[in-house]
Amino acid sequence: MKTYKLASEVIEKNQAAIVIFTRGEFFEFDSAGNGSTGHWKASAASVEKMDKVIVCLRGAKVRDNRIFLGNFTGSKPSSLVPGRLVIRFSALQEVGTTDMTWTEFSGCQGPVRYILG
């Protein structure tokens, strides 16, 4: 599998993606790659402009992260946390890993980032 240094390396040029950091809670998908992750503090207007979803799943160690890529299919308000969103996706696949910290990989401190390829 490929090892990524930056989130922008995961998508094609001219694609927009929401990049999400998680330890796995509320991250679920079926064998076809259809699923969701939540409950994120994100702008519904910004999220709806995304083409892709990149999920950085933290492993047992800080520099042990699995990278997933899927098609953004929509968002919905969280039923558990008011004012937050659940992000939905399809065709999710594990595409690689990163040994970078979340801040190095995404370029931000918060668990949600929007990027252009």
Sequence and secondary structure as in RCSB ss.txt:
>XXXX:A:sequence
MKTYKLASEVIEKNQAAIVIFTRGEFFEFDSAGNGSTGHWKASAASVEKMDKVIVCLRGAKVRDNRIFLGNFTGS
KPSSLVPGRLVIRFSALQEVGTTDMTWTEFSGCQGPVRYILG
>XXXX:A:secstr
 EE SSGGGSS TT EEEEEEESSTTEEE TTS EEEEEE   HHHHTT SEEEEEEE SSTT EEEEEEEEEEE
EE SSSTT EEEEEEEEEEEEEE S HHHHHSSSSSEEEEE 
